[in-house]
């Protein structure tokens, strides 16, 4: 976030996305040559995750600088919709390529897709630095933290994001296959249907976000999305009914996107231009940064109590924390 405030965001994005293209191309080459090993996959995952984290605040800051202030909330909502559509369509395209052509083509197609990203970035206007380069990087980071934690509403939202990232996301990111196998006693077809249900709910939630983003009071809808998501997670963990689990997946996907999307809108709208990239970096650290730790906790609970109870406990912690 501090880097995005000191340097031209378009240049940073071109650099980071170009590096992402190189990572995807490296995966394709390593797989095609049979040189891809587990340690290499882990190292590439670390590099890719780092590049994604560095790109996020620069992109969010550029988004705010590209549209008029009165349209910022709608622009953030449209961005959320495009991300959810990509999450819904991307795995389907990857699955088709994997089945018809193999992993090399999946990685290669992913690398080629960055050409379009780089072309679009090249046509966007440059952004001016909002903090002086003479300002120390650590000081810039502390300015963002003071702004976020010094406002009760934003500090409370950060706490909810930490809980959602640590206990609300791992059931979706890591536990769905185990739920299908051990809780629902089903196979690949049900796994695909459950994943598609989450995606469908996410897309519908993004559409609803477009309407809710312009509301003066977003707190009620944001909290409703948070609590209903927690309920859906908790009930999925104890459900042995496929139809009920599919319905809960749609509801959870819908409400989860509402919560995450509205939290983005709130933080973007509250932050001044000089701090927007840094506040969004804190948003990402609170939500996305907690996922690995939550994954370890959920995996430990699953090994001890089984995947169903692990997911239910995650949902209950989300509700209790809220």
N, C-alpha and C positions, 0 to 999 in steps of 0.2 A: 504493500500500500504506500509506504514512504517512497519507494522507487517511482511509482506511478505519479506521485505528486511532484517529483523532482525533474523527471525527464519526459520527453515527448511520448505519449501513450501509444500512438500509432507505430512509432519505431520499436518500442518495447514489444508490442503485439506481433509485428512482423518478425522480430528476432525469435520470440518464444514459439510462435506457430511454425516458423521455418524449422526450428529445432524439433518440434513435435513431428513434422513431416519426416525428418531424418530418422527419428526413433521408429516410426511406423515402417519406413523403408528398410531399416536395419533388421526389424523383426521378420520381414518378408525374406530377406536374403539369408538370414540365419536359419529359418525354417527350411527354405529351399535347399540349402547346402547340408542340412542335417547337423548343424553346429549349435542349435538352440538347446541350452541346458537349463535346469532349474535355477542355479545361481545367476545365470545371465537374465532369465525372466525376472527374477527378483530385482536385479540391478536396473533393468530397463523400466520396471514398474516404479522404482524410486525416482528415476529421472523423469518419467512421464508425469508422475504425480507432482513433482516439484515444478515442472513447466506449467502444468495446469493451475497450480496455486499462484504462481507468479503472474499468469495471464489474467486471472479473474478480476483483481482490483483495477487493473489497467483497462480492461474491457468495460467494466461498470462505470468507471470514471469517464471514458470516452462516450459511452451511451448518454450520460447526463450532459455532456458538452455538445452533443450533436443535435439534440431536439430542444425546442423551446421549453422553458421551465414549466409552463402551464400544461404541457403534454408529457412531462417526465413520468408521472404515475402510469399513464396509459402505455408509454413506451416500455417501461419495466414489465408491465403485465404481458404485452405482446412478446417481449423477449422470453418470458417464462413459457408462454404458449409454444413458441418455436422450439425451445429446449425439450418440452414434453413430447412434441410431435417427433423430434429427432430420436428421443429415447424409445418411442413406440415403433418407428419405421426402421431405425438403424439395426436393431437385433434381427428383425425380419429379413432385411437385405443380407446381413452377415450370415444368417442361417441358410439362406438360399445358396449363397456363394460357397459356404462350407460344404454343403451337401453335393453341389454340382461340380465344384472345381478344386476344393481343398483349402487348407489354411493359408497357403502362400498367396492365393488370390484375395483372400479376405484382408490380409495385412497390406498387400499391394494396393488394393482398392482404397483402403483407408489412407494410405500415403498419398495417393493421387487426389483424394478429396480435398487435401490441404491446398492444392493449387487454386481452387475456387476461393477458399478463405483468404489466401494471400492476395489474390487479385482484387477482392472486395476491399481489403484493408488498404491496398495501394491507392484506391480512389477516395478514401476518407480524408478529411482535412487533418492537418497536424494540430496537435494540442500544445498550448503554452504551459510551461511549468507554473504550478501554483505555489510552490515554495522555493526559496532561493537554494541554489546548490551549495552555498556556503553553510546552510543549516545542517547540523550533524544528523546523520540518519537515525541514531537512537533518540534524539530529541523529537524528530518528526513522528516516530512511532509512539512516544509517550504522549504527544499532543492528541493523537487519535484515541488512545486509551482514556485520557482524561475527559475527552468530550463524551465518549460513550458511557463510561462508568459514572460520570458526574450528573447524568440525567436519569432520574429514577425509572421512567418508563422504558428508556433504551436499555438500562442495566437489567431490568426485569426481563425484557425481551431476550437479551443475551443469555440469561440463565435458562429460559425456556428452550432456546436454540441448542444450548449445551446438552440439556436433557433429551431433546429430540434427536440430536446427532449421536448421542451415546447409547440411548435405549430405544429410540423410535425407528432409526434407520437400519440397524443390524438385522432385525427380523426379516426385512425385505431384501437386504443386500446379501445375506449369508444363509438364512434359515429356510427359505421357501422349499428347496429340494428335500430337506430333511422332514419338513412338515408334510409334504406330499407323500413321502415314502413311509414314514413311521406313524404319523397322526391320521392321515387319510387312507393309508394302505392302497395307494394308487401309483400310477406310472407316468411315463413321459407325456402322454396326452393331457393328463390333469395338470402336470407341471406347466405345460404350454398354456393351458386355459387359465390357470391362476396368474401366471405372468402377464398374459394378455388382459386379464381383468384389472390388474393393477395399472397397466398402461392406459386402458380405456378410462378408468377413473381419473387418472392424471390429466389426460387430454380434456375431459369434461370439466375438471376442476380449473384448468387453465382458461377455458372459455368463460367460466363463472368469474374468474379473477378479473377479466377485462371489465365486467360490469361493477364488481365490488371495489376496484382500485380507485374509482372516482368518488367513492363515498367519503364524507367528511370524517365519520367515526368508523375506523377500521378495526378497533380493538375487539368489538363483540364478535365479528366474523373470524378474526384471527384466533381468538381464544376458543371459539366453537370448533374451528378446524383442528386445533391442537388436542382438545379433549376427546372429540369424536375419533380422531386417529388413534389415541391411546386405548379407547374402548374397543375399536376394531381389532387392534393388535392383540389385546388381552383375550378376546373371545375366540379369535382364530387359533390361538394356542391350545384351547380346550375343545375346539370343534372337531367332530368326527364326520360331519356331513359335508360332502363336496359342494352341493348347491349353496349351503350357508356360507362356506368359506369363500366361494366365488363372489357372492353378494358382498361379503365383508371386505374382500379385496378391492372391489369397485369403490365402496364407501371410503375405505382407508386411503386409496389412491387419490380420490377426489378431495378429501379433507386435508390430506398431507400436503398436496400442492397448494391448497388455499392458505394453509399456515405458512409454508415456506415462501410462497409468492408474496403474500401480504407483508410478511416480515421484511422482505427485500424492499418493497415499496415504502414502508414506514421508515426504514433506515436511510434510503436514498433521499426521500423527501425531507427528512429532518436534518441531514448533514449539509453544511455549507460547501461550496465548490472546493475550497481549499482543503477540506478534510474528507471529501466523499470517497476517494479511493482508499484512504486509510480505514474509514469506518466499514467499508465493504470487505476489506481484508480481515477486520476483526469479526465480522459476520461469518466469513468463510472459516476462520479459525475455530469459532464457537460451534458451528454446525458440522462442516465437513471434517475439520481437524479432529473431532471427537470420535469419528467413525471407527478408526483402528482400535482404539481403547475399548469402545463398546463392543466391537467384534470379539475381542479377547474375553471380555466378561460374559457375553452371550454364549460363546463356545464353551467356556468353563461350566456355565450353568447347564448347558445341553449335555455335557459329558457326565455331570453329576445327577441331574434330574430328568434328562430326556429333552428333546427339542421342543415338545409342546409346552411343557412347564417353563422352559427358558424363555420362550416367546411371551407367554402369559405374564411372567414376572417382569419382563421388559415393559409390557404395556401398563402394568400396575405401577411401576416406578414412574413412568411418564405421567400418569394420572396423579399420583401422590405428589410429585414434584410441582405440578401445575397448581 
